[in-house]
Amino acid sequence: MSVPIEVKEPATYPAAPQAAQRKHYRPNTLAIFWRQPLGRAGILVLLFLLLFCYGGPFLYRHSPYTMHLTALLQAPTAAFPLGTNNLGRNMLERLMVGGQTSLEVGFSAALASMVIGVVYGAVSGFVGGWVDAVMMRVVDVLRAIPGLFLLIFLDSVVRPSAGLLVLLISLISWHGVSRLVRGEILALKNTVYAEAARTIGATNRQILFKHLLPNALGTIVVATTFMVGDAVLVIAGLSFLGLGLPPPAPNWGAMLSNAMPYLSQNSWWLVYPPGVAVLLTVLGINFVGDALRTAFDARLSVPR
């Protein structure tokens, strides 16, 4: 008599939760940046300023140097939307053209400072030893000299120009970037991938420029962004003190300086437009810098 054999179904286990099966991934830097409201606001402000300063003169074709002697200190009208200054020059056109100078010098000075600071700090941190000690002492000495006084002295000795302002501002601004880059290189040069590159025969130049500096890119970009805002403020401050570009070249700082004697006459159109332009520029750049810092900082990017 045969005994029936009971065949059991293979044991089944509950499926893992979908959240556990799904792999976390970190959004890219651009996505994180674009999620920041301040970053979007900063980009919009900078785009508006660029269109205003560079596109405006093509639509509003008036010379910023022409003197309208019958309309001195004219309040805003249809003919002069932002009025005229004490020499009868169109304030709207001068605001546009002056913005070109301020933005070009600001971005150029920040770029030059970034190049000098990155190269100096990378070499100092990568070589190390007594070379690093000497290079950092040089930075300490230069940082001990007040930058504004140095700018005033040099700017008063030689005739100022846009190229000279870029050079002077970059010479007093690269110290902070060099220290940041040095710290990043010191933290990265003994990592596993740097040792692996040495093992396979990579040269010091290849290790520095192909492996270490790309990993310090976030720090470099954020520092450079903030330097643009600082450079715009320095240009405005020098021009306000009468040490910027010589007249009649317009720029926002010089426009503010020229407006000071007429504040008692309630000539608000001479003060508010350039002041608001400087404020918007610095705020927009700082908003972008804050958003970039969040985007590049891995600890602030939440996986989803």
C-alpha positions, 0 to 999 in steps of 0.5 A, a space after each residue: 500500500 503506497 503512502 501519499 507523499 505531501 509536497 509542500 510549497 517552497 517557503 515564501 518570504 515577504 518582499 523587501 520594502 520598496 524603500 530598502 530596494 531602491 538605491 539612494 542617489 545624490 542629485 547632481 550639483 546643478 540640480 541642488 543649486 537650482 532647488 535653492 530659491 536664493 540661487 534662482 533669485 541671484 541668477 535672475 538678478 544677474 541676468 537682469 543686470 547683464 541685459 540692462 547694462 549690455 542690451 540697454 544701450 542698443 535699445 536706448 541710443 543716447 550718449 552718456 557723454 553728451 551735455 544737455 545744457 538746457 536740462 541741468 539737474 533735470 528730474 526724471 521725464 519722458 525724455 530723460 527717464 532717470 533725469 540728468 546730472 549737474 552737467 546735463 548728462 543722461 543718467 539712464 545711459 550713464 547707469 548702463 555704461 557705468 555698469 559695464 565697467 563695474 561688472 567687467 572689472 569685478 569679474 576680471 579681478 575675481 578671475 585673476 585673483 582666483 588664478 593666482 590664489 589657486 596656483 599659489 595655494 596648490 603649490 604650497 599645500 602639495 609641496 609642503 615642508 619648508 616651502 609651504 612654511 615660507 609661502 604661507 609667511 609671505 601670505 601672512 605679511 601681505 594680509 597684514 597690509 591693509 588692502 584699502 590703504 594699499 589700493 589708495 596709495 598705488 592708485 594715487 601714484 599711477 594713472 588709473 585704468 580698467 586694467 590697472 584696477 583689475 591688477 590692483 584688486 587681484 593683488 590684494 584679493 588672492 590671499 584668501 583663496 590661496 589659504 582655502 586651496 592650500 587647506 583642500 590640497 593638504 586634506 586631499 593629497 594623502 587620499 587613496 586615489 592620490 596614492 594610487 595615482 603615485 603607484 601607477 607612475 603619475 607625475 606630481 603635475 598630473 596628480 595635482 592638476 588631474 586628481 586634486 584640484 578637480 576635487 577642490 573645484 567646489 571651494 574654488 568656485 564658491 570663493 571666486 563667486 564671493 570675490 566678484 561681489 567684493 571686487 564690485 564693492 572695492 571699485 565702487 568705494 575707490 570711485 566714490 573716493 575719487 580714485 577710480 577711472 578718470 572722468 568722464 568715464 561713468 561707473 556706479 561709484 563715481 556717480 554716487 560720489 558726484 551726487 553727494 553735493 546735491 543731496 540737500 537739493 533732494 536730487 534723489 535720481 542721482 543717488 538711488 539708481 547707482 546705489 540700487 545697482 550696486 546693491 542688486 549686484 552684490 546681493 545677486 552674486 552673494 545669493 549665487 555664492 550661497 546656493 553654490 556653497 550648498 550645492 557643493 557641500 555634500 553634507 547638505 545634499 539630502 538623498 532622495 
